[in-house]
Amino acid sequence: MEVHEIKLLYIYNENDLVFYKAAAGSLSAAVFLASRSARAALLASACGLALARDIGGATEAPARLSLGAAKTTGPSVALGIGRFARTPRGAPKGSWGMAGKPPMTHCVGATIGAGVYILVGTVAREHTGPSLTISFFIGGIAAALSAFCYAELACRCPSAGSAYHYSYVCIGEGVAWLIGWALILEYTLGGAAVARGIAPNLASLFGGMDKLPSILARQTIFGIVVDPGAAILVFIITALLCTGIKESSLAQAIITTINISALVFIVLAGAYLGCKTGWPGYEVSSGYFAFGANGLLAGSATVFFSYIGFDIVASTAEEVKNPQHDMPLGIGIALSICGILYMLVSAVIVGLVPYYALDPDTPISSAFAGYGMEWAVYIITIGTVNALCASLIGSIIPQPRILMAMARDGLLPSFFSDISKHTQVPVKGTIATGIFIAILAFFMDVSQLAGMVSVGTLLSFTIVALSILILRYVPPDELPFLPSDQQSNVNGQHLDAHGADLVERPLLEQNIAQDKLRRRKIAAWSITMVCFGILVVVAAVSTKSLSSILRLILSGVGGMLVIYFLAVLSSVDQADTNEGFTKSGGFICPFVPFLPVASALINTYLLVNIGAETWVRVLIWLAVGVIIYIFYGRTHSLLLDDARRPIKCTDDGHPGSTLS
């Protein structure tokens, strides 16, 4: 038996493509990967062969690698792909595999936004009364359902695309495009709205809008109220994010520390005042649940959005050394810190002032001012400004990474996929994002469009929940690999995507075992019917124009569908984590399928109950996205000429692929 030696050559080009060239005797085979794209994450993160999984350390110079156990006979070639997290020595810094610190500070900072400084007054006055703390707890539990799903997918599919990447892997390119397009809308409008909120809060520090420096104050030009301070802030944060994930994490850590310190001050000072005065806010005649259960749940739905931000950590998965450990840890710690602080702040404020007397615009500062602590207003305002800055960073940082993932899949121009060799971040995409958000913040009052931000968030949360079900029960059988012109056919012998000779590897049988096929069909139909049942229940509950009897009947039918097929799904064996193409290990979402279904139900209910005007605007935006996808995305997609290969698990537990 003849043993060949393989020469490995690493090449980096301007399109951020990774080529591995293997030569064995007179034969050659090339493997092409678009690094960190959705396909590359599928391949390089989990599809390494046992014979050469660690070649990610290859130098630029050709290196000789003995096949060892991988012995070949005749004209055969074997090649292993390095793991996704490894950075080849000799590769430009930031070209493949990141080495950033866990972006936990980004997650915490983006989640603890300025909403808590305002929502306390609005929600307590209109929905919950003194039971606001319970609403924050329920909202946190609802957010945790989505966080559990995000944590598993961030471990199994670590990619910059976040929800876009997950839907690309689990559902398909068309749905992934719509999710990515909706997320672009969410982060753009969210960032512009946050930036426009800086000037009013700075004004309270300077003693009024007329006291602000002219460069920061709002001006009227040709009848348009412009906000130069908002645009300047966006440019500053954009420049900060271009310096690298470590540098921006440091700045975010400082901002978040100031914000948390302000919240801790509110809790401690408020607790002192409450103990001193006997907590007058809890002695109202209407009782603790002033608006009943309906008001409590309505308040929970409102404060749910104050927990948004933990999903941002998923978009920085490539900049984390150990995503299987750091991703769920960052998400869990961020959500826990936010939930505890929110509940403590709300408990203190509604206890200091009766809910009906809270100022809806400045509830916290007015509560302290009512006790003669006007100086505390400055501390609270500083906390608010820092919270807005943290939220703005959280709005800008994920968008260029989603654009990068979409561009690497060919759905957007390659301009957005460029990675800086020095800072390891998509600088061009970050600058483009910052310029666009700055223009919106400068010229437009986007407060009327703020509701559109929620649609992107809820759509991504829903898709993530469904992706968990798909990965657990019906993981895709096929993967999109290389275009036909990138494949090698040497001496009539097909080479798989790893360069391995299929003659030496057992082919995946064309006919899947009958029991496995039956299981997948049952699971697929069950997931479909559960989704249909959720839609029926939510539509029946939310449609006020229907008669109460008809709503009750439809709710009952939909509820029975969900319960029955959820029971069927729970009786079906889940797919092995090594059966698919994702990374194994790391966090596993508990209580599947019940937890993802509960998350999908909550998110769908919130989606349906968004105002009709908001939905009209969102549908127009999505229609524009469909047009762009039809005329550009599909024609430039890397899947256009791809051959799809069935995947299977090799003996060592690593997924392999075959080409028949």
matplotlib code that plots the C-alpha trace (Angstrom):
import matplotlib.pyplot as plt

x = [0.0, 1.5, 1.5, 1.4, 2.6, 0.4, 1.7, -0.5, -0.5, -2.4, -3.2, -5.1, -6.6, -8.5, -11.9, -11.2, -11.3, -9.4, -7.9, -6.2, -4.3, -3.3, -1.0, -0.4, 2.0, 0.6, -2.8, -4.3, -7.5, -8.6, -11.0, -12.7, -14.2, -15.7, -14.5, -17.1, -19.9, -22.9, -21.4, -18.0, -19.4, -21.1, -18.0, -15.0, -16.6, -17.7, -16.6, -13.0, -11.7, -9.9, -6.8, -5.8, -8.2, -5.4, -3.9, -5.2, -1.7, -0.2, 2.3, 2.4, 5.2, 4.2, 4.4, 4.8, 2.3, 2.5, -0.9, -0.2, -3.3, -4.8, -3.1, -4.2, -3.8, -3.4, -4.4, -6.2, -6.0, -7.0, -7.4, -8.7, -10.2, -9.0, -11.5, -13.3, -11.9, -8.3, -6.3, -3.7, -0.2, 0.9, -2.6, -3.2, -4.5, -8.2, -8.6, -9.9, -10.8, -11.0, -9.1, -11.2, -12.4, -15.9, -18.1, -20.0, -19.8, -21.5, -24.3, -24.9, -24.5, -26.8, -29.5, -29.4, -30.6, -32.4, -35.8, -35.9, -35.5, -38.7, -40.8, -41.1, -43.4, -45.4, -46.0, -46.9, -49.4, -51.1, -50.9, -49.6, -49.6, -47.4, -47.1, -44.6, -41.9, -43.9, -44.3, -40.5, -40.1, -42.6, -41.0, -37.6, -38.8, -40.3, -37.0, -35.1, -37.0, -35.5, -32.1, -32.0, -32.5, -29.9, -27.4, -27.6, -27.5, -24.6, -22.7, -23.6, -23.5, -21.0, -21.2, -21.4, -24.8, -26.7, -30.4, -29.7, -27.2, -29.4, -32.3, -29.9, -28.8, -32.1, -34.7, -33.3, -31.8, -35.0, -36.2, -32.7, -32.7, -35.9, -34.7, -31.4, -33.3, -35.6, -32.6, -31.0, -34.2, -34.2, -30.7, -30.8, -34.0, -33.1, -29.7, -31.2, -33.9, -31.4, -29.1, -31.9, -32.6, -29.2, -29.8, -32.8, -31.0, -27.8, -30.0, -31.0, -27.3, -26.7, -29.9, -32.2, -32.1, -31.2, -28.0, -26.6, -23.6, -24.8, -23.0, -25.0, -28.4, -31.1, -31.5, -34.2, -33.0, -35.5, -38.3, -36.5, -35.4, -31.9, -29.9, -26.1, -25.4, -26.9, -24.9, -21.7, -22.3, -22.9, -19.7, -17.7, -19.1, -18.5, -14.9, -14.6, -16.1, -13.6, -10.7, -11.5, -13.6, -11.3, -11.0, -14.8, -15.4, -13.2, -15.2, -18.4, -17.3, -16.6, -20.0, -21.8, -20.1, -21.3, -24.8, -24.9, -23.5, -26.3, -28.9, -27.3, -27.4, -31.1, -31.7, -29.7, -30.8, -34.4, -34.4, -33.1, -35.9, -38.5, -37.5, -37.5, -40.9, -42.7, -43.0, -46.1, -46.4, -47.5, -50.3, -52.6, -56.3, -56.4, -54.1, -50.9, -52.5, -54.3, -55.1, -55.7, -54.1, -54.8, -52.9, -50.1, -49.7, -50.0, -47.2, -45.1, -45.5, -44.3, -41.3, -40.3, -38.5, -36.4, -34.5, -33.7, -29.9, -28.7, -29.0, -26.2, -23.6, -24.6, -23.5, -20.0, -19.5, -16.5, -14.7, -14.9, -12.1, -14.4, -18.0, -19.2, -18.4, -18.5, -21.6, -24.1, -22.2, -22.4, -26.1, -27.0, -25.0, -26.3, -29.9, -29.6, -27.9, -30.5, -33.5, -32.2, -31.5, -34.9, -36.9, -35.0, -35.3, -39.0, -39.7, -38.0, -39.6, -43.2, -42.7, -41.5, -44.3, -47.9, -48.1, -50.7, -48.3, -45.3, -44.0, -44.4, -41.3, -38.8, -40.2, -37.0, -35.5, -38.9, -39.3, -36.0, -36.7, -40.0, -37.9, -35.7, -32.8, -32.5, -28.8, -29.6, -31.1, -27.6, -26.5, -29.6, -29.2, -25.6, -26.8, -29.4, -26.9, -24.5, -27.3, -28.2, -24.6, -24.4, -27.7, -26.3, -23.1, -25.4, -27.4, -24.3, -22.1, -24.2, -25.4, -22.1, -21.5, -24.9, -24.1, -20.8, -22.5, -25.0, -22.3, -20.2, -23.2, -23.4, -26.6, -25.0, -22.0, -18.6, -17.8, -19.5, -17.5, -14.1, -12.3, -9.6, -6.3, -5.3, -8.5, -10.2, -13.6, -15.6, -14.5, -16.1, -19.5, -19.2, -18.4, -21.3, -23.6, -22.5, -23.0, -26.5, -27.6, -26.0, -27.9, -31.2, -30.5, -29.5, -32.5, -35.4, -37.4, -37.7, -39.8, -42.9, -41.1, -39.8, -42.4, -40.8, -37.8, -39.8, -40.8, -37.2, -36.5, -39.6, -39.2, -35.6, -36.7, -39.4, -37.1, -34.5, -37.1, -38.1, -34.5, -34.0, -36.8, -35.5, -31.9, -33.2, -35.7, -35.2, -31.6, -31.0, -29.8, -27.9, -25.4, -24.7, -21.1, -18.9, -19.9, -19.4, -16.4, -14.6, -15.0, -12.3, -12.8, -9.5, -9.2, -12.9, -12.9, -15.1, -13.5, -15.7, -15.6, -12.7, -10.6, -11.0, -11.2, -14.7, -13.3, -11.7, -14.7, -18.0, -20.8, -23.9, -26.7, -29.2, -32.2, -32.4, -33.4, -37.2, -37.4, -35.3, -37.4, -40.6, -39.3, -38.3, -41.7, -43.6, -41.4, -41.7, -45.4, -45.7, -43.6, -45.7, -49.0, -47.7, -46.8, -50.3, -51.9, -50.0, -51.1, -54.8, -54.6, -52.9, -55.2, -58.3, -57.2, -56.0, -59.0, -61.4, -63.9, -64.9, -67.7, -66.6, -68.0, -66.1, -62.9, -63.4, -63.9, -60.9, -58.8, -59.8, -59.1, -55.7, -54.9, -55.7, -53.6, -50.6, -51.1, -51.6, -48.8, -46.5, -47.1, -46.4, -43.2, -42.1, -42.5, -40.2, -36.5, -34.3, -31.5, -28.0, -26.0, -23.3, -25.7, -25.7, -23.2, -22.9, -20.4, -21.1, -20.7, -21.5, -24.9, -28.0, -31.4, -33.5, -37.1, -37.2, -39.7, -41.7, -39.5, -39.0, -42.7, -43.5, -41.0, -42.5, -46.0, -45.1, -43.2, -46.0, -48.5, -46.5, -46.0, -49.7, -50.5, -48.2, -50.2, -51.5, -49.7, -46.4, -47.1, -47.8, -44.4, -42.7, -44.3, -43.2, -39.7, -39.8, -41.3, -38.3, -36.1, -37.8, -37.2, -33.5, -33.2, -34.9, -32.8, -29.5, -29.4, -30.5, -28.4, -25.2, -25.9, -23.1, -25.8, -26.7, -24.5, -23.8, -24.1, -25.8, -24.2, -25.8, -24.0, -23.2, -21.3, -17.9, -16.6, -14.8, -18.0, -17.2, -19.7, -18.6, -20.1, -20.2, -20.8, -22.5]
y = [0.0, 3.3, 6.2, 9.7, 12.9, 16.0, 19.5, 22.2, 25.8, 28.6, 31.6, 34.7, 37.0, 40.2, 38.5, 36.9, 33.4, 30.5, 28.0, 24.8, 23.1, 19.5, 17.7, 13.9, 12.7, 14.1, 14.5, 17.7, 18.8, 22.2, 23.0, 26.3, 28.0, 31.4, 32.0, 32.7, 32.5, 30.3, 27.5, 27.8, 27.7, 24.5, 23.0, 24.3, 24.3, 20.7, 18.8, 18.2, 14.7, 12.7, 12.3, 16.0, 18.1, 20.3, 21.5, 25.0, 25.7, 25.3, 28.0, 29.9, 27.8, 24.4, 21.9, 18.2, 16.2, 12.5, 10.9, 8.5, 6.4, 8.0, 5.6, 5.7, 3.5, 4.4, 7.9, 9.1, 12.3, 13.0, 16.4, 17.5, 20.9, 22.8, 23.7, 27.0, 28.6, 28.1, 30.9, 29.6, 30.8, 33.2, 34.3, 38.0, 38.9, 38.8, 36.8, 33.6, 32.9, 35.6, 36.1, 38.7, 38.6, 37.5, 40.5, 40.2, 43.9, 44.5, 42.2, 43.7, 47.2, 46.8, 45.1, 47.6, 50.5, 53.7, 52.0, 51.3, 55.0, 55.7, 52.5, 52.5, 55.4, 54.6, 51.0, 51.5, 54.3, 52.6, 48.8, 47.4, 49.8, 48.6, 45.1, 46.5, 44.3, 41.1, 42.4, 42.8, 39.2, 37.8, 39.8, 38.5, 34.9, 35.4, 36.9, 34.0, 31.5, 33.1, 33.5, 29.7, 29.1, 31.7, 30.2, 26.7, 28.0, 30.3, 27.2, 24.9, 27.5, 30.2, 32.8, 36.6, 36.2, 35.5, 34.8, 35.2, 32.5, 30.2, 30.5, 30.1, 26.8, 25.4, 26.8, 28.2, 31.2, 33.0, 33.1, 33.9, 36.9, 38.2, 37.8, 39.6, 42.3, 42.8, 42.9, 45.6, 47.7, 47.0, 48.0, 51.1, 52.6, 51.5, 53.2, 56.4, 56.6, 56.1, 58.8, 61.3, 60.8, 62.0, 65.8, 66.0, 64.2, 66.2, 69.3, 68.4, 68.4, 71.8, 73.3, 73.3, 73.0, 76.6, 76.1, 73.3, 74.1, 75.0, 72.0, 69.6, 71.5, 70.8, 73.3, 74.1, 74.2, 74.8, 73.7, 70.4, 69.9, 68.5, 67.0, 67.4, 66.1, 62.7, 62.5, 63.4, 60.7, 58.1, 59.0, 58.8, 55.4, 54.2, 55.2, 53.4, 50.2, 50.3, 50.1, 46.4, 44.3, 44.5, 48.3, 48.7, 46.2, 48.3, 51.4, 49.5, 48.2, 51.7, 53.0, 49.9, 50.3, 53.9, 52.8, 50.0, 52.2, 54.7, 51.9, 50.6, 54.2, 54.3, 51.1, 51.9, 55.5, 54.6, 51.8, 54.2, 56.7, 53.9, 52.5, 56.0, 57.0, 53.6, 52.9, 55.1, 53.8, 50.3, 51.8, 52.7, 51.8, 49.9, 47.2, 45.6, 44.4, 47.7, 46.7, 43.0, 40.1, 41.7, 44.8, 42.7, 40.7, 43.9, 45.4, 42.3, 42.5, 46.1, 45.6, 42.5, 44.8, 46.3, 42.9, 43.1, 43.1, 39.7, 38.6, 41.0, 38.7, 36.0, 38.3, 38.5, 34.8, 34.8, 37.2, 34.8, 32.3, 29.6, 30.2, 26.9, 28.3, 32.1, 32.6, 31.0, 32.5, 36.0, 35.7, 34.2, 36.7, 39.7, 38.7, 37.9, 41.2, 43.1, 41.3, 41.7, 45.5, 46.1, 44.4, 46.2, 49.6, 49.1, 47.9, 50.9, 53.6, 52.3, 52.1, 55.7, 57.3, 56.1, 54.7, 57.3, 60.2, 59.0, 61.3, 59.3, 61.0, 61.2, 58.9, 58.1, 61.6, 63.2, 60.6, 61.6, 65.3, 64.9, 63.9, 67.0, 65.1, 67.3, 66.6, 62.9, 64.1, 64.6, 61.1, 59.6, 61.7, 60.6, 57.0, 57.7, 59.2, 56.3, 53.8, 55.5, 55.3, 51.6, 51.0, 52.9, 50.7, 47.7, 48.9, 49.5, 46.6, 43.7, 45.3, 45.2, 41.6, 40.6, 42.5, 40.6, 37.2, 38.1, 39.4, 36.2, 34.2, 36.4, 38.1, 41.5, 43.1, 41.8, 45.3, 44.4, 41.2, 42.8, 42.3, 44.6, 42.8, 45.1, 45.4, 42.1, 43.8, 44.6, 48.2, 49.1, 47.7, 49.5, 52.8, 52.4, 51.5, 54.5, 56.9, 55.7, 55.8, 59.2, 60.6, 59.3, 60.6, 64.0, 64.6, 62.5, 62.1, 58.3, 58.0, 57.4, 54.4, 53.0, 50.3, 48.8, 47.9, 45.4, 43.5, 42.6, 41.5, 39.3, 37.8, 36.8, 35.4, 33.3, 31.9, 31.1, 29.1, 27.2, 26.6, 24.7, 22.4, 21.8, 21.1, 18.7, 16.7, 17.2, 18.5, 19.1, 16.0, 18.1, 20.9, 23.4, 23.1, 24.2, 25.5, 23.0, 24.9, 24.5, 20.7, 18.3, 15.2, 13.5, 10.5, 10.0, 9.8, 12.4, 14.1, 15.2, 18.7, 17.7, 16.4, 12.8, 10.1, 8.6, 5.2, 4.9, 6.2, 4.5, 6.2, 7.3, 4.9, 6.5, 5.0, 6.3, 3.7, 3.4, 4.1, 7.2, 8.4, 7.8, 9.7, 12.7, 12.8, 12.7, 15.3, 17.6, 17.4, 17.9, 21.0, 22.3, 21.7, 23.2, 26.4, 26.4, 25.9, 28.8, 31.1, 30.0, 30.6, 34.0, 35.2, 34.2, 35.8, 39.0, 39.6, 41.7, 42.0, 38.3, 37.2, 35.8, 32.4, 32.2, 33.3, 30.7, 27.9, 28.9, 29.3, 25.8, 24.3, 25.9, 25.0, 21.4, 21.3, 22.7, 20.4, 17.2, 17.7, 18.9, 15.7, 13.8, 15.7, 15.1, 11.3, 11.4, 10.7, 13.7, 13.6, 13.0, 16.3, 14.6, 13.7, 17.1, 19.6, 21.8, 21.9, 19.5, 20.4, 23.6, 24.7, 22.6, 24.2, 22.5, 21.3, 20.8, 21.0, 22.8, 25.7, 26.7, 26.3, 28.6, 31.1, 31.0, 31.4, 34.5, 36.1, 35.4, 37.0, 40.1, 40.2, 39.9, 42.7, 45.2, 48.1, 47.9, 51.0, 49.5, 46.3, 48.3, 50.0, 46.7, 45.0, 47.7, 47.3, 43.5, 44.0, 46.1, 43.3, 40.7, 42.8, 43.1, 39.4, 38.5, 40.8, 40.6, 38.1, 35.0, 35.9, 36.3, 33.6, 31.1, 28.5, 29.2, 26.4, 24.5, 20.7, 19.5, 16.6, 14.4, 14.5, 11.7, 11.1, 9.4, 6.9, 9.5, 11.5, 14.2, 14.8, 14.0, 14.4, 12.5, 13.3, 10.7]
z = [0.0, -1.1, 1.3, -0.2, 1.4, 1.1, 0.6, 2.2, 1.0, 2.6, 0.5, 1.5, -1.2, -1.3, -1.3, 2.1, 0.6, 2.0, -0.3, 0.6, -2.1, -1.8, -4.1, -4.0, -6.7, -10.0, -8.7, -7.2, -5.5, -4.3, -1.6, -1.5, 1.6, 1.9, 5.4, 8.1, 5.6, 6.4, 4.4, 5.9, 9.4, 8.4, 6.9, 8.9, 12.3, 12.3, 9.2, 9.9, 9.1, 11.7, 9.6, 9.5, 11.7, 13.0, 9.8, 10.7, 12.0, 8.5, 7.6, 4.4, 3.1, 1.9, 4.7, 4.4, 6.4, 6.7, 6.4, 9.3, 9.6, 6.5, 4.0, 0.4, -2.5, -6.1, -7.3, -4.2, -2.2, 1.4, 3.0, 6.4, 7.2, 10.3, 12.9, 12.4, 15.5, 14.5, 12.8, 10.4, 11.2, 8.5, 7.8, 8.1, 11.5, 11.5, 8.3, 9.7, 13.2, 15.8, 19.0, 20.8, 24.3, 25.1, 24.3, 27.5, 28.1, 24.8, 25.7, 29.2, 28.0, 25.1, 27.2, 30.1, 28.0, 28.8, 28.7, 32.4, 33.2, 31.3, 31.3, 35.1, 35.0, 31.9, 32.6, 36.3, 35.5, 32.6, 33.2, 36.4, 39.4, 42.3, 40.7, 38.2, 39.6, 38.8, 35.2, 34.9, 36.3, 33.8, 30.9, 32.0, 31.9, 28.4, 27.3, 28.9, 26.7, 23.6, 25.4, 25.9, 22.2, 21.2, 23.6, 22.0, 18.5, 19.3, 20.5, 17.6, 14.8, 15.8, 13.1, 12.7, 11.1, 14.3, 13.5, 9.8, 9.9, 11.9, 9.5, 6.6, 8.0, 9.2, 6.9, 3.7, 2.0, 1.2, 4.8, 5.9, 3.6, 5.0, 8.5, 7.7, 5.9, 8.9, 11.3, 9.2, 9.7, 13.4, 14.1, 11.8, 13.2, 16.7, 16.5, 15.0, 17.7, 20.5, 19.1, 18.8, 22.6, 23.6, 23.2, 25.6, 28.3, 27.9, 28.1, 31.7, 32.7, 31.1, 32.5, 29.4, 25.7, 25.3, 27.4, 25.2, 23.0, 19.5, 18.0, 20.2, 20.2, 17.7, 14.9, 12.4, 8.8, 6.0, 8.3, 9.3, 12.9, 12.6, 15.4, 14.9, 18.4, 17.5, 14.2, 16.0, 18.7, 16.0, 14.2, 17.5, 18.3, 14.7, 14.9, 18.3, 16.9, 13.9, 16.3, 17.2, 19.4, 22.4, 22.3, 21.9, 24.7, 27.0, 26.2, 26.6, 29.9, 31.2, 30.0, 31.4, 34.8, 35.0, 34.1, 36.6, 39.3, 38.6, 38.9, 42.1, 43.5, 42.7, 44.5, 47.6, 48.0, 47.2, 49.7, 52.4, 51.6, 51.5, 54.8, 56.3, 54.9, 55.2, 51.4, 50.7, 47.1, 48.4, 50.6, 47.7, 48.0, 44.7, 46.1, 44.8, 41.5, 40.6, 37.0, 37.6, 35.7, 32.3, 33.2, 34.6, 31.4, 29.3, 31.3, 30.9, 27.1, 27.3, 29.5, 27.5, 25.0, 27.7, 27.8, 24.1, 23.6, 24.6, 21.0, 20.1, 21.7, 19.1, 16.2, 17.7, 17.9, 15.5, 17.8, 20.8, 21.5, 23.0, 21.8, 23.3, 26.7, 26.4, 24.3, 26.8, 29.7, 28.3, 27.4, 30.8, 32.9, 30.9, 31.2, 34.9, 35.7, 33.8, 35.3, 38.9, 38.4, 36.6, 39.4, 42.2, 40.5, 39.8, 43.3, 44.8, 42.6, 42.8, 46.6, 46.9, 44.9, 44.3, 40.7, 39.6, 40.7, 38.8, 36.0, 32.8, 31.2, 34.1, 36.8, 38.7, 38.8, 39.7, 42.5, 44.1, 43.5, 45.4, 48.5, 48.2, 46.5, 43.4, 43.2, 42.5, 39.2, 37.9, 38.8, 37.2, 34.1, 33.7, 34.0, 31.3, 28.9, 29.4, 28.9, 25.6, 24.5, 25.4, 23.5, 20.5, 20.5, 20.8, 17.7, 15.5, 16.4, 15.1, 11.8, 9.9, 11.0, 9.6, 6.4, 6.3, 6.6, 3.9, 1.6, 2.1, 0.9, -2.2, -1.2, -0.9, -2.6, -1.4, -0.1, 3.1, 3.6, 3.8, 7.2, 8.3, 8.7, 11.7, 13.7, 12.9, 12.3, 9.2, 9.0, 5.7, 6.8, 10.1, 8.5, 6.0, 8.9, 10.9, 8.0, 7.3, 10.9, 11.4, 8.4, 9.7, 13.2, 11.8, 9.5, 10.8, 14.0, 13.8, 16.9, 14.7, 13.2, 16.5, 16.4, 13.4, 15.5, 17.5, 14.3, 13.4, 17.0, 17.3, 13.9, 14.7, 18.1, 16.5, 13.8, 16.4, 18.4, 15.3, 14.4, 17.6, 16.8, 13.3, 14.5, 17.2, 15.1, 11.4, 10.8, 7.1, 5.2, 2.6, 2.7, 0.0, -0.9, -3.7, -7.1, -9.9, -11.2, -7.9, -7.7, -8.8, -10.8, -11.2, -13.4, -13.3, -9.5, -7.6, -4.7, -1.8, -0.2, 2.0, -0.8, 0.3, -2.1, -2.0, -2.9, 0.5, 2.4, 2.7, 0.8, 2.5, 1.5, -0.8, 1.0, 4.5, 7.0, 7.2, 10.9, 10.6, 7.6, 9.5, 12.5, 10.5, 8.7, 12.0, 13.5, 10.4, 10.3, 14.1, 13.9, 11.0, 12.8, 16.1, 14.1, 12.5, 15.9, 17.4, 14.5, 15.1, 18.8, 18.5, 15.7, 17.7, 20.9, 19.1, 16.8, 18.8, 15.9, 16.1, 18.4, 21.8, 20.9, 17.6, 19.3, 22.0, 19.4, 17.4, 20.5, 21.6, 18.2, 17.9, 21.5, 20.9, 17.8, 19.7, 22.7, 20.6, 18.2, 20.9, 22.7, 19.5, 19.0, 22.5, 22.0, 18.9, 19.5, 18.9, 16.4, 17.8, 18.1, 16.0, 13.3, 11.8, 10.6, 13.7, 16.5, 19.3, 23.0, 24.8, 26.1, 25.3, 25.4, 28.1, 27.9, 24.1, 22.5, 25.1, 25.7, 22.0, 21.4, 24.4, 23.1, 19.6, 21.0, 23.0, 20.2, 17.7, 20.0, 20.4, 16.6, 15.8, 18.3, 16.8, 15.2, 11.7, 10.6, 11.8, 9.9, 6.7, 6.9, 7.7, 4.8, 2.4, 3.7, 3.3, -0.2, -1.1, 0.3, -1.8, -5.0, -4.1, -3.4, -6.7, -8.9, -7.0, -4.2, -6.2, -9.2, -7.1, -4.4, -3.8, -3.9, -7.5, -9.0, -5.8, -5.7, -2.5, -0.7, 1.9, 5.2, 7.6, 10.8, 10.5, 12.9, 15.0, 15.5, 13.0, 10.2, 6.7, 3.3, 0.1, -3.5, -5.6]

ax = plt.figure().add_subplot(projection="3d")
ax.plot(x, y, z, "-o")
ax.set_aspect("equal")
plt.show()
